[in-house]
Amino acid sequence: MSAQKDGWVFSFLFLLFCASSIPARGGERLLRELSPQEYFGSLQAGRASLAYFSHNVSPGAQPFLEQIENSAEALQDYGISVVKVNCPKEDVSRYCGKENALRKAYLFRGNMLIREFPTDALFNVNSIVANVLFALLFNEVKYVETLADLQNIENALKGKLNMVFAYVPATGTAEHRAVMEAAFVYGTVHQFVLTTEATLLKDAGSDEPDASSAQLLFCHCQWATDLGQPCRRTAMGQTLTMLNIHRHLKLMGAPLVTEVAEDPEKVSTVHLQLGLPLVFILSQKETYEADRTTAEFVAWQLLGKAGVALLSRDLVDLNILLRANVALKTPDEGVPIKYLVLEDTDEVITLVEDKNEVKQIQEDEEENEEDEDEKENNNQDIQDDQVAEAVSRDKKRELPLEQILALTEETFHSALLGTARTVVLFYASWEAVSLAVLQSYTEVADHLKGTGGVLLSRVNCWDWPGVCTKENVTQFPTIKIYEKGERSVIYNGMWGTEELTSFIVLSRVSCPLKLATIDEAEGYLRGEFPSELSSYHHTSLLGVFSTATGEAREAFEEAGNILSGHVTMGMYFEDDALALSRKYAVSPPALLLAKSGGQSVEGIALSKQSAQDMVQMIRYKLLDNFPEITVQNLPRYLQLRKPFLILFSDGGISQMESKEMLKVAKGRPQQAFVACWLNLKKTPVGRGVLKAYFATVPSPPVLIWVNLHAGGQVFKFPSEQSITETNILSWLEKLKAGLEVPSSTLSEEDWKPPLPAYDFLQMMETAVPELPLHTSHRPGDTPDQHPPQSPGGDTALREEPSQETKAEKVGSPGRDLRGTAPRLAAREKQGKRHSEL
């Protein structure tokens, strides 16, 4: 409907302009001369007419009659007739009988007098047309003299209509006429307000008030529903002519941001049609919300100067630089679209306002490309990262992120309050480990699909550093689980899908889980866990406390908070707790540890242990006696800082070997070492370990003793002996007595990659120095916040509602363009290097 209205308005203005340019046919006079009886008899209801009464024309009135006659053609276009009424000498009526009445012109609508005009106020065509239309449009055009009057009108319009505020130094001028002609066309769409008071110009928000020149401001009041919120104003930069005002109002009615999902070369908007450039903000699905906000901010800054469109990379195949983030299309035919790399919105605004800036930016980019190529040629000795290489290899694979909610500064806290348990992945979109973990996170979301009470979400710390800083996120990636209105738990395990899923599921159950009866406690020891844990089998840990062991119970509860998500813990402290503990030969406070569904229960006295002591003890008790070492569980055993007795096997180990090694593990004095085994087929990195231990790799199975924390000596069990408990213990005694010669001794130096890794932070600082951050719209936010450092391991054309029908979004100048991942020059550099592998 609005498009049809715009078309009608433009057609009307075009015909009006043409009509005013064509002289009257054959000198036909449009000024009619009638007698008073003829004039009043010809008046029609609703029709306006301007009449001048005279007995005879004096020489002094001749110039006025000429201007009246000249204005007849212009007024006729608005349905207003101009008549000279010749009064008989003997007529002494109201309009003909008094001398002062003959010095006025009268405006009638039908037979009702609307206004009297002194002839000296109608001194030319512009003043006649302006004053006549002003009188007729008294409802469409309000005249104000004070700021209070202006504010009252503005407040009355909020949430209803937009306002066109015009200042003219004096009435009756060409600018006054242009405003009145615009009001005649648009008066039912916008509320027009006129003033001749120069002081109101500054009060109304004009940046450069000039009392000597007329100005026009478009005030966006329609969706400013809060009376305390002023209507945003957009000044018209051109002189006040009818066509310029029409052009400005057409731009104000255009969509604030147009979303594009086709070739930009084929896109045409009202801005291009009116001779203005079109700025494209390049976006992608992962950063759509941030890019939309940036595009709207830029659009408000360029309103009336250029159009802004949001171009989706996901829907349009663009053969351009990955790091290009802005494109500029000019209305000139044959000029190609320019794709640029800009750092913040100030550069976009300068780009539109200064045409020479485009050429300078392109020259700078060419120089940067040459410097980058030269730097690449000198960078062949840098160690590449396997994770980053894998991410680069899979970079064209689109991740299914539909089940993971992207959070921003505006939505973060409301999301935490809206769900019982919210899982948040804090990551950086440019960092390899973050992107690898994001892949695992999508698999977790698929596993937990349909699980009630759990919301999986993510925060890109590169886009929203303020959120990550407030949440004390100091490295990428980080996962936190928030319970509504309560504490948060940080995940510090491995980044695999299985481990992440287990952590999230376990964290849904209280830790420790308070049990009310002995039957519940006994069932817990038998492995009767809550329904949420039905598919997860864990060792049962039950703390038993009497009423007199409050301090130990508090320490146990604190230990449970620390271990939440990693283990399942129960707690029983009813009056009959003593009977339960005696059944397992311990006294409260005690810990009951049940393995294999309660077939064996070990009782452990807790005495006066602190929470940290309990955490360490529980972690140790949960370790297997003879575990299979994998990449995932190795850190847990290395933390014990004990020697390793490890059996390397090319596949699974035999039942006899497992039985004999388990005897050694259970019989070791005070757990002096870690007895374990490693499947070389399942964990092929073990072959690299053997190569580091031996010059010639022995054939598996091979049993090795190594103390990584003291001396680094490697001893190999004699291959001619069978792996039995007796032979192993005898060999260990010889080691203790110093009778065995080590096969090798490991270097005391730290094991590091042979070549240095990429310094991502230095690359970021070089590529985008001192970029401003996304601004927060909430009071109290600190503007100068920096993103947390990484540890080094880390839509066809769719038009949105116009800015006239959108709530005003206030932003601060200097917004960055970091919302979309391809925007970073640093990430382009990283991707380029890895893609060469």
C-alpha positions in Angstrom: 0.0 0.0 0.0 2.9 2.4 0.9 4.5 1.6 -2.5 1.2 2.6 -4.3 1.0 5.8 -2.2 4.6 6.7 -3.0 3.9 6.1 -6.7 0.8 8.3 -6.6 2.7 11.1 -4.7 5.6 11.1 -7.2 3.2 11.1 -10.2 1.3 14.0 -8.7 4.5 16.0 -8.0 5.7 15.3 -11.5 2.5 16.5 -13.1 2.5 19.5 -10.8 6.1 20.4 -11.8 5.2 20.0 -15.5 2.1 22.0 -15.1 4.0 24.9 -13.5 6.4 24.9 -16.4 3.8 25.1 -19.2 2.5 28.5 -20.1 -1.3 29.0 -20.3 -2.8 28.2 -23.7 -3.1 31.0 -26.2 -2.7 33.6 -23.5 -6.0 32.5 -21.8 -6.5 34.5 -18.6 -7.0 32.4 -15.4 -7.9 35.5 -13.4 -11.7 35.8 -13.7 -13.5 39.2 -13.2 -17.0 38.9 -11.7 -19.5 41.2 -10.1 -20.2 40.6 -6.4 -23.5 38.9 -7.2 -21.9 36.6 -9.8 -19.0 35.8 -7.4 -21.1 34.9 -4.4 -23.5 33.0 -6.6 -20.8 30.9 -8.1 -19.3 29.7 -4.7 -19.5 25.9 -4.3 -19.3 24.1 -1.0 -15.8 22.8 -0.3 -14.2 24.8 -3.1 -11.6 27.4 -2.1 -11.3 30.8 -3.8 -9.2 33.9 -3.4 -11.0 37.1 -4.1 -9.9 40.8 -4.4 -12.6 43.4 -4.3 -12.1 46.8 -6.0 -14.1 49.7 -7.5 -11.4 50.7 -9.9 -7.8 49.8 -10.2 -5.5 52.5 -8.9 -1.9 52.7 -10.2 -0.6 51.6 -6.8 -2.7 48.4 -6.9 -1.5 47.4 -10.4 1.6 45.4 -9.2 -0.5 43.5 -6.8 -3.1 42.6 -9.5 -0.2 41.3 -11.7 1.0 39.0 -8.9 -2.5 37.9 -8.2 -3.0 37.0 -11.9 0.4 35.3 -12.0 -0.5 33.1 -9.0 -3.8 32.0 -10.5 -2.2 29.2 -12.4 -0.2 27.9 -9.4 -3.3 28.0 -7.2 -5.5 26.4 -9.8 -3.3 23.2 -9.4 -4.5 23.0 -5.9 -8.2 23.5 -6.8 -8.2 27.2 -5.7 -9.7 29.8 -8.0 -8.6 33.4 -8.2 -11.2 36.1 -8.8 -11.1 39.9 -9.2 -14.5 41.2 -8.0 -15.5 44.5 -9.6 -17.5 46.5 -7.1 -20.2 49.0 -8.4 -19.7 52.5 -7.1 -23.0 52.5 -5.2 -22.2 49.2 -3.4 -21.6 49.8 0.3 -21.6 46.1 1.4 -19.0 44.6 3.7 -16.5 43.8 1.1 -17.1 46.7 -1.3 -18.2 49.6 0.9 -15.2 50.2 3.2 -11.9 51.6 2.0 -9.8 49.3 4.2 -11.7 46.3 2.9 -10.4 47.2 -0.6 -6.9 46.8 0.6 -7.3 43.2 1.4 -7.7 39.8 -0.3 -10.2 37.3 1.0 -9.9 33.5 1.1 -13.2 31.6 1.0 -14.1 27.9 1.3 -17.5 27.7 -0.2 -19.3 30.8 1.2 -17.3 30.7 4.5 -14.6 33.3 5.0 -11.3 31.6 6.0 -8.8 34.4 6.1 -8.3 38.0 5.3 -4.9 39.0 3.8 -3.5 42.5 3.7 -2.4 43.1 0.1 1.1 44.1 1.3 1.5 40.5 2.6 0.9 39.1 -0.9 3.8 40.7 -2.6 4.7 37.9 -5.1 3.6 34.5 -6.4 5.5 32.7 -3.7 3.9 34.7 -0.8 0.4 34.3 -2.3 0.7 30.5 -2.7 2.4 30.1 0.6 -0.1 32.1 2.7 -3.1 30.7 0.9 -2.1 27.1 1.5 -1.0 27.9 5.0 -4.5 29.2 5.8 -6.2 26.2 4.2 -3.9 23.7 5.9 -4.4 24.9 9.4 -4.9 21.3 10.7 -2.0 19.8 8.7 0.5 22.6 9.5 0.9 23.8 13.1 2.7 27.1 13.7 4.8 27.3 16.9 6.6 30.1 18.7 7.9 28.5 21.8 9.8 25.3 22.7 7.0 24.2 25.0 4.6 24.3 22.1 6.9 22.2 20.0 7.4 19.7 22.8 3.7 19.4 23.4 3.1 18.6 19.7 5.9 16.1 19.7 4.6 14.3 22.8 1.2 14.1 21.3 2.6 12.5 18.2 4.7 9.9 19.9 3.6 6.4 18.9 1.2 7.8 16.3 2.8 10.0 13.5 6.1 11.4 12.4 6.7 15.1 12.3 8.2 17.4 9.7 9.6 20.5 11.4 10.4 23.4 9.1 12.1 26.7 9.9 11.8 29.7 7.5 13.3 33.1 8.3 10.0 34.7 7.1 6.7 33.7 5.8 5.8 34.3 2.1 9.2 33.2 0.9 10.0 30.5 -1.8 11.0 28.1 1.1 7.7 28.8 2.9 5.8 28.0 -0.3 7.8 24.7 -0.8 6.9 23.6 2.7 3.2 24.4 2.2 3.1 22.6 -1.1 4.7 19.5 0.5 2.2 19.7 3.4 -0.6 19.7 0.8 0.6 16.4 -0.5 2.0 14.7 2.7 -0.2 16.4 5.3 -2.3 13.3 5.9 0.9 11.1 6.3 3.0 13.4 8.6 2.3 16.2 10.9 3.9 19.4 9.6 5.1 22.1 12.1 6.4 25.5 11.0 8.2 28.2 12.8 10.0 31.5 12.1 11.7 31.6 15.5 15.4 31.1 15.1 15.9 30.1 18.7 13.7 27.0 18.1 16.1 25.8 15.4 18.8 25.0 18.0 16.3 23.7 20.6 14.9 21.3 18.0 18.3 19.7 17.6 19.8 21.2 14.4 23.6 20.6 14.4 24.4 23.9 12.6 21.6 26.4 13.2 21.8 29.2 10.6 19.0 31.7 11.2 19.5 33.2 7.7 18.6 30.0 5.8 15.5 27.8 5.9 15.9 24.3 7.3 13.8 21.1 7.5 14.1 18.3 10.1 12.3 14.9 9.9 11.4 13.8 13.4 10.9 10.0 13.9 8.1 10.1 16.5 5.9 7.2 15.4 7.5 4.6 17.6 8.9 6.8 20.4 6.3 5.6 22.8 8.1 6.8 25.9 7.4 10.4 26.7 10.9 10.8 28.1 12.5 9.7 24.9 13.0 12.5 22.3 12.1 11.9 18.7 15.2 11.2 16.6 15.7 13.9 14.0 17.2 13.8 10.5 18.1 17.1 8.9 17.6 17.7 5.1 20.9 18.8 3.7 19.6 20.4 0.5 17.9 23.8 0.0 14.1 23.8 0.6 12.5 23.2 -2.7 9.4 21.1 -3.4 11.4 18.4 -5.2 14.1 18.3 -2.5 11.5 17.9 0.3 9.7 15.2 -1.6 13.1 13.4 -2.2 13.9 13.7 1.5 10.5 12.4 2.7 10.8 9.5 0.2 14.1 8.5 1.7 12.7 8.8 5.3 10.0 6.3 4.3 12.4 3.8 2.8 13.5 0.7 4.9 16.2 1.5 7.3 18.1 -1.6 6.4 17.4 -3.8 3.4 18.3 -7.5 3.7 19.8 -8.9 0.5 20.2 -12.5 -0.7 21.1 -12.0 -4.3 23.9 -10.7 -6.5 24.6 -7.1 -5.3 25.0 -6.0 -8.9 21.2 -6.8 -9.4 20.1 -4.9 -6.3 18.2 -1.7 -6.8 16.8 0.5 -4.0 15.1 3.9 -3.7 18.5 5.3 -2.8 20.1 4.3 -6.0 17.1 5.5 -7.9 17.5 8.9 -6.3 21.2 9.1 -7.0 22.6 8.0 -3.6 25.1 5.2 -3.0 24.2 1.9 -1.3 26.5 0.5 1.4 26.5 -3.3 1.9 27.4 -4.7 5.3 28.7 -8.3 4.7 27.3 -10.8 7.2 26.9 -14.5 7.9 24.5 -16.6 9.9 26.6 -17.0 13.0 26.9 -13.3 13.6 23.5 -12.1 12.1 22.2 -10.3 15.2 25.4 -8.3 15.7 25.7 -7.5 12.0 22.1 -6.4 11.9 22.7 -4.1 14.9 25.8 -2.7 13.2 23.9 -2.1 9.9 21.1 -0.3 11.7 23.7 1.9 13.5 25.4 2.8 10.2 22.0 3.4 8.5 21.0 6.0 11.2 24.3 7.8 10.7 23.9 7.8 6.9 20.1 8.5 6.8 19.4 10.7 3.8 22.9 10.3 2.5 23.1 6.7 1.5 21.2 3.4 1.8 22.4 0.4 3.9 21.9 -3.2 3.0 22.8 -6.4 4.9 24.3 -8.9 2.5 24.4 -12.5 3.6 27.6 -14.5 2.6 25.8 -17.7 3.4 23.2 -17.1 0.6 25.3 -15.4 -2.0 28.4 -16.9 -3.5 30.8 -13.9 -3.7 34.2 -14.3 -5.4 35.8 -11.7 -3.1 38.4 -11.6 -0.3 37.2 -13.4 2.8 38.2 -10.5 5.0 36.1 -7.9 3.0 33.4 -6.7 5.3 31.9 -3.7 3.4 30.8 -3.1 -0.2 29.9 0.2 -1.9 27.6 0.5 -4.9 27.2 3.9 -6.6 24.3 5.0 -8.7 26.7 5.6 -11.7 26.1 3.1 -14.5 29.1 0.9 -15.4 30.9 1.4 -12.1 31.7 -1.9 -10.4 30.9 -2.5 -6.8 33.9 -1.9 -4.5 34.6 -4.5 -1.8 36.6 -3.0 1.1 38.1 -4.0 4.5 37.2 -1.4 7.1 37.8 -1.4 10.8 34.9 0.6 12.3 31.7 2.4 11.4 33.5 5.8 11.3 35.3 4.6 8.2 32.1 3.6 6.6 30.6 7.1 7.2 33.8 8.8 5.9 33.6 6.5 2.9 30.2 7.9 1.9 30.9 11.5 2.8 34.4 11.7 1.1 34.6 10.1 -2.3 38.4 10.3 -2.4 38.5 8.0 0.6 37.4 5.0 -1.5 40.5 5.3 -3.8 42.8 5.8 -0.8 41.4 2.7 1.0 41.9 0.5 -2.1 45.5 1.7 -2.5 46.2 0.9 1.2 44.7 -2.6 0.7 46.9 -3.3 -2.3 50.0 -2.3 -0.3 48.9 -4.5 2.6 48.4 -7.5 0.3 51.9 -7.0 -1.1 53.4 -6.8 2.5 51.4 -9.9 3.5 52.7 -11.9 0.6 56.2 -11.0 1.4 55.7 -11.9 5.0 54.2 -15.2 4.1 57.3 -16.0 2.0 59.5 -15.4 5.1 57.2 -17.5 7.4 57.9 -21.0 6.2 59.7 -22.1 9.4 56.6 -21.5 11.7 55.1 -24.6 13.3 51.5 -25.1 12.1 48.9 -26.2 14.5 47.1 -29.5 13.9 43.9 -28.3 15.4 43.9 -25.1 13.3 44.7 -27.2 10.2 41.8 -29.4 10.9 39.5 -26.5 11.3 40.7 -24.9 8.1 40.2 -28.2 6.3 36.6 -28.3 7.4 35.9 -24.6 7.2 33.4 -25.1 4.3 31.3 -27.5 6.4 28.4 -25.6 7.9 27.8 -26.3 11.5 24.2 -27.1 12.6 23.9 -24.3 15.2 20.1 -24.1 15.2 19.9 -25.8 18.6 22.5 -23.5 20.2 21.2 -20.0 21.2 23.7 -17.2 20.4 23.7 -14.7 23.3 24.6 -11.0 23.3 25.0 -8.3 25.9 21.3 -7.6 25.7 20.1 -11.3 25.9 22.7 -12.9 28.2 21.1 -12.2 31.6 17.5 -12.8 30.5 18.5 -16.2 29.0 20.0 -17.2 32.4 16.8 -16.3 34.2 14.6 -18.0 31.7 15.8 -21.6 32.1 16.6 -23.8 35.1 20.0 -24.6 33.8 21.9 -22.8 31.1 25.1 -24.1 29.5 27.2 -21.3 27.9 30.2 -21.8 25.6 32.5 -18.8 25.7 34.6 -18.8 22.6 36.4 -16.6 20.0 35.3 -16.9 16.4 38.8 -16.5 15.0 40.5 -19.1 17.3 41.1 -22.6 16.1 40.5 -24.5 19.3 37.3 -22.6 19.9 36.0 -23.6 16.5 37.0 -27.2 17.1 35.2 -27.2 20.4 32.2 -25.6 18.7 31.9 -28.7 16.5 31.8 -31.0 19.6 29.3 -28.6 21.2 26.9 -29.1 18.2 27.1 -32.9 18.7 26.4 -32.4 22.4 23.3 -30.4 21.4 22.2 -33.2 19.1 22.6 -35.8 21.9 20.6 -33.6 24.4 17.9 -32.6 22.0 14.6 -32.7 23.8 16.1 -32.7 27.3 14.0 -30.4 29.4 15.4 -27.7 31.7 18.7 -27.4 29.8 19.5 -24.5 27.4 22.6 -24.8 25.3 24.0 -21.3 24.3 27.1 -19.6 23.2 28.8 -16.2 23.5 31.4 -15.0 20.9 33.8 -13.1 23.1 35.3 -11.4 20.1 31.9 -9.7 19.5 30.8 -9.3 23.1 34.0 -8.9 25.3 32.0 -7.1 28.0 30.0 -10.2 28.7 33.1 -12.4 28.9 34.9 -9.9 31.1 32.0 -9.7 33.6 31.8 -13.5 33.7 35.5 -13.7 34.5 36.3 -15.7 31.3 40.0 -15.5 31.0 40.7 -18.1 28.3 39.1 -19.6 25.2 37.2 -21.8 25.1 35.4 -21.9 28.5 32.1 -23.7 29.3 30.0 -22.7 32.3 26.8 -24.1 33.6 24.5 -21.6 35.3 21.7 -22.6 37.6 18.9 -20.0 37.8 19.6 -17.6 40.6 22.4 -19.7 41.9 26.1 -20.5 41.4 27.8 -21.4 38.2 30.0 -24.4 37.5 33.1 -24.3 35.2 33.9 -27.3 33.0 37.6 -28.2 33.2 37.6 -31.6 31.5 38.4 -32.9 28.0 36.6 -31.3 25.0 35.2 -34.5 23.5 31.5 -34.9 22.8 31.1 -37.8 25.3 32.9 -35.9 28.1 30.9 -32.7 27.6 27.6 -34.6 27.4 28.4 -36.5 30.6 29.4 -33.3 32.4 26.1 -31.5 31.4 23.9 -34.4 32.4 25.7 -35.0 35.7 25.4 -31.3 36.6 21.6 -31.6 36.4 21.6 -33.6 39.6 22.4 -32.0 43.0 25.9 -32.7 44.2 25.7 -34.0 46.8 22.2 -35.5 46.5 20.5 -35.4 49.9 18.8 -38.8 50.8 16.0 -39.0 53.2 15.8 -42.7 54.3 18.1 -45.6 54.7 16.3 -47.4 51.9 17.1 -44.5 49.6 20.8 -44.6 50.8 21.0 -48.4 50.2 19.4 -48.0 46.8 21.9 -45.3 46.0 24.8 -47.6 46.8 23.3 -50.2 44.5 23.4 -47.8 41.7 19.8 -46.7 41.8 20.4 -43.1 40.5 17.8 -40.5 39.6 16.2 -41.0 36.2 18.4 -38.3 34.6 21.4 -40.5 35.1 19.8 -43.8 33.9 22.2 -44.1 30.9 25.3 -43.1 32.9 26.9 -45.6 35.2 29.2 -44.2 37.8 30.7 -45.2 41.1 28.4 -44.4 44.0 29.9 -42.0 46.6 27.8 -41.7 49.8 28.7 -39.5 52.7 27.3 -40.6 56.1 27.1 -38.0 58.9 25.6 -37.8 62.3 24.1 -34.7 63.9 27.4 -34.1 65.7 29.5 -34.0 62.5 28.3 -30.7 61.1 31.7 -29.4 60.2 32.6 -32.5 58.2 29.2 -32.4 56.5 29.8 -28.7 55.4 33.2 -29.7 54.0 31.6 -32.6 52.1 28.9 -30.3 50.6 31.6 -27.9 49.5 33.5 -30.8 47.9 30.4 -31.8 46.1 30.0 -28.3 44.7 33.6 -28.5 43.4 33.1 -31.9 41.8 29.6 -31.2 40.4 29.3 -32.4 36.8 32.2 -34.9 37.3 31.0 -37.4 39.9 27.7 -38.4 41.5 27.7 -37.9 45.3 25.0 -38.7 47.9 24.7 -37.6 51.5 22.8 -39.1 54.4 22.6 -37.4 57.8 19.4 -38.7 59.4 19.2 -40.0 63.0 19.8 -43.6 62.0 23.0 -42.7 60.1 25.1 -44.5 62.7 23.3 -47.8 62.0 24.1 -47.4 58.3 27.8 -46.7 58.8 28.3 -49.6 61.2 26.9 -51.9 58.6 30.1 -51.1 56.7 32.4 -51.1 59.7 32.9 -47.3 59.9 31.7 -44.5 62.1 30.4 -41.1 61.0 31.7 -39.0 59.4 32.4 -41.6 56.7 32.5 -42.1 53.0 31.0 -45.2 51.5 32.3 -46.0 48.0 30.4 -48.6 46.0 31.6 -50.1 42.7 29.9 -52.6 40.3 26.4 -51.8 41.5 27.1 -52.2 45.2 28.7 -55.6 45.0 31.6 -54.2 47.0 31.4 -51.2 49.3 34.5 -49.6 50.8 34.1 -47.6 54.0 36.5 -44.7 54.5 36.7 -42.5 57.6 36.7 -38.8 56.9 37.9 -37.5 60.3 38.8 -33.7 60.1 39.5 -33.4 56.4 39.0 -30.1 54.6 36.9 -29.7 51.5 40.1 -29.7 49.3 41.4 -32.8 51.1 38.1 -34.6 50.4 38.2 -33.5 46.7 41.7 -35.0 46.3 40.8 -38.2 48.1 37.6 -38.7 46.1 39.4 -38.1 42.8 42.0 -40.6 43.8 39.5 -43.2 44.9 37.6 -43.0 41.6 40.7 -43.9 39.7 40.9 -47.5 38.4 43.4 -49.9 39.9 44.6 -51.0 36.5 43.4 -48.4 33.9 43.8 -48.3 30.2 45.6 -45.0 29.4 44.0 -42.8 26.8 44.5 -39.2 25.7 41.4 -38.3 27.7 42.4 -39.8 31.1 46.2 -39.4 31.0 46.1 -36.0 32.7 44.3 -37.4 35.8 47.0 -40.0 36.4 49.9 -37.6 35.6 48.6 -35.3 38.4 49.5 -38.0 40.9 53.2 -37.4 40.1 54.0 -41.0 40.6 56.1 -43.5 38.5 54.3 -45.4 35.7 54.4 -49.2 35.2 52.9 -49.3 31.8 52.2 -52.2 29.5 52.2 -51.3 25.8 50.0 -53.8 23.8 49.3 -54.0 20.1 45.5 -54.4 20.7 43.8 -55.7 23.8 45.8 -57.5 26.5 45.2 -61.2 27.3 43.1 -62.3 30.3 46.3 -63.7 31.9 48.2 -60.5 31.5 45.3 -58.5 32.9 45.0 -60.8 35.9 48.7 -60.7 36.8 49.0 -56.9 36.3 45.9 -56.3 38.5 47.5 -58.4 41.3 50.6 -56.1 41.1 48.4 -53.0 41.1 46.4 -54.0 44.1 49.4 -55.3 46.1 51.7 -52.3 45.5 52.8 -50.8 48.9 50.8 -47.5 49.6 50.1 -47.1 46.0 53.7 -46.1 45.2 53.2 -46.2 41.4 50.6 -46.3 38.7 50.1 -49.7 37.0 48.3 -49.2 33.7 48.3 -50.4 30.0 48.0 -48.7 26.6 46.4 -50.0 23.4 48.6 -48.9 20.5 45.8 -49.5 18.0 43.3 -47.5 20.0 45.8 -44.8 21.1 48.4 -44.6 18.3 50.2 -41.7 19.9 51.8 -44.4 22.1 54.0 -45.5 19.2 55.5 -42.0 19.3 56.1 -42.4 23.1 58.0 -45.7 22.4 60.1 -44.0 19.8 61.1 -41.3 22.3 62.0 -44.1 24.8 64.0 -46.4 22.5 66.4 -46.0 19.6 64.9 -49.2 18.2 61.3 -49.7 19.0 60.7 -53.1 20.7 57.9 -55.3 19.6 54.8 -55.3 21.8 53.8 -56.3 24.3 56.4 -54.4 26.2 56.4 -53.5 29.9 58.1 -50.3 30.9 58.9 -48.4 34.1 59.3 -44.7 33.8 59.4 -41.9 36.3 58.6 -38.7 34.5 58.9 -36.6 37.6 62.3 -37.8 39.0 65.3 -38.4 36.7 63.3 -39.5 33.6 64.9 -43.0 33.5 63.2 -45.6 31.4 63.5 -49.3 32.2 62.3 -52.2 30.1 61.1 -55.4 31.5 63.1 -58.4 30.2 61.4 -59.6 27.0 62.4 -63.2 27.7 60.4 -63.3 31.0 56.7 -63.9 31.1 54.5 -61.2 32.5 53.6 -62.6 35.9 53.2 -61.0 39.4 56.2 -62.8 40.7 58.5 -61.8 37.8 57.4 -58.2 37.9 57.8 -57.8 41.6 61.3 -59.4 41.5 62.2 -57.0 38.7 60.9 -54.0 40.6 63.1 -55.0 43.6 66.2 -55.0 41.3 65.2 -51.5 40.1 64.9 -50.3 43.7 68.3 -51.7 44.5 69.9 -50.1 41.5 70.8 -53.4 39.8 69.1 -52.6 36.5 70.5 -50.4 33.7 68.1 -47.9 32.2 67.3 -48.3 28.5 67.3 -44.5 28.1 67.1 -41.3 30.1 64.6 -38.6 29.1 65.8 -35.0 28.8 65.0 -32.6 31.6 63.9 -30.0 29.1 60.2 -29.4 28.5 58.7 -31.2 25.6 57.8 -28.5 23.1 57.0 -28.4 19.3 60.2 -28.1 17.3 59.1 -24.8 15.8 57.2 -21.8 17.3 53.5 -21.6 17.1 51.4 -18.8 15.7 51.1 -15.8 18.0 47.4 -15.0 17.4 47.3 -12.1 19.8 50.2 -10.3 18.1 48.5 -10.9 14.8 45.3 -9.4 16.1 47.0 -6.3 17.5 48.8 -5.8 14.2 45.7 -6.2 12.1 43.2 -4.3 14.1 44.9 -2.0 16.6 42.7 -0.4 19.3 39.4 -1.4 17.8 36.5 0.0 19.8 34.1 -2.4 21.3 30.4 -3.0 20.8 28.6 -0.4 22.9 26.1 -1.5 25.6 22.8 0.2 25.8 22.4 -0.3 29.5 23.6 2.3 32.0 26.5 1.5 34.1 28.5 -0.5 31.5 32.1 0.4 31.3 33.1 1.4 27.8 36.8 0.5 27.9 36.8 -3.3 28.1 39.1 -5.6 26.3 38.5 -9.2 25.3 40.1 -11.9 27.4 43.3 -13.3 26.2 43.6 -16.7 24.6 46.1 -19.2 26.0 47.1 -20.0 22.4 45.2 -23.2 22.4 42.0 -21.7 21.5 18.9 -13.9 2.8 15.9 -12.5 -3.1 15.5 -9.0 -1.6 13.5 -8.7 1.7 12.6 -5.3 2.9 12.2 -4.7 6.6 9.7 -2.2 8.1 10.9 1.4 7.4 12.6 3.5 9.9 9.3 5.4 10.3 7.8 2.2 11.8 10.8 1.0 13.8 11.6 1.8 17.3 14.6 4.1 17.5 17.8 2.3 18.3 20.4 4.5 19.8 24.1 3.7 19.3 27.4 5.3 20.1 29.7 6.4 17.4 32.8 4.4 16.6 31.2 0.9 16.6 33.5 -1.7 15.3 32.9 -4.1 12.4 33.8 -7.3 14.2 30.5 -8.9 14.3 31.1 -11.3 11.4 34.0 -13.7 11.4 35.3 -12.9 7.9 35.8 -9.3 9.0 39.1 -9.9 10.8 42.2 -9.5 8.8 43.9 -11.6 11.4 41.6 -14.5 10.8 42.1 -14.2 7.0 45.9 -14.5 7.6 45.4 -17.6 9.8 43.1 -19.2 7.3 45.3 -18.5 4.4 48.3 -20.2 6.0 46.5 -23.3 7.1 44.8 -23.7 3.7 48.2 -24.0 2.1 48.8 -27.4 3.9 
